[in-house]
Amino acid sequence: MDDILCIHDNLDSILTQIDKYFPLKPDSVGEPDVYLGAKLKLMQLENGVWAWGLSPSKYVQEAVRNCKKYIEENLPKFYKLTRLAPNPFPTDYRPELDVSPELPPEHASNYQSLMGIFRWMIELGRVDICTEVSMLSSHVALLRQGHLEAALHVMLYLSLHRNSRLCMDPTYPAIDSTQFPICDWTEFYREVEEPIPPKALQAIGKVVDLLMSVVTMQEINVHKDLGVDS
């Protein structure tokens, strides 16, 4: 076993129990630094709460570097990363309307690899490309040159906006219930009831209240003293 991620209000007690069966190196126990390719760091929010931040900057930079190398060595000259990409997609681009020539198998394979890389970036916090990657991924059955150009545009956008951090704020949101009007829907729904299968099992166990985490994402300027490597 290489790594253990322990989340508990009394970490020492849990790690002591684990150490009985899987001896831990004395210098290996501490706050997490890297998790699945993303940089972890505690950050204090404006409300004074401390929260963990997840930054995939290193992973993004490595992906961009490998993509540029692949373009130079394997793709025709008209495929390139330009210098302007304020948004993940080119302006007014619609992948479902693309009628450019179909991609050859070797380029289609690279396109699928890019989709896998993008999806992992989203898992690590790059939610700003989620919609575009989902749209591009839906066309893998019939890929065209325009689709690959759009994927490279996403990579260019990431190269220009590579530093980001996903903050996992544990604070309960302040919701004013008086802002939600109470309505009588009887006239609309009449006597409608939820259809429950006759042989459905009865719910058992204890009721558990889940903490609602507010997740925010903020782009980081590496020139400011925010502790993120460029």
Secondary structure, 3 states (H helix, E strand, C coil): CCCCCCCCCCHHHHHHHHHHHCCCCHHHCCCCCEECCEEEEEEECCCCCEEEEEECHHHHHHHHHHHHHHHHHHCCCCCCCCCCCCCCCCCCCCHHHCCCCECCHHHHHHHHHHHHHHHHHHHCCCHHHHHHHHHHHCCCCCCEHHHHHHHHHHHHHHHHCCCEEEEEECCCCCCCHHHCCCCCCHHHHCCCCCCCCCCCCCCCCCCCCCCCCEEEEEECCCCCCCCCCC
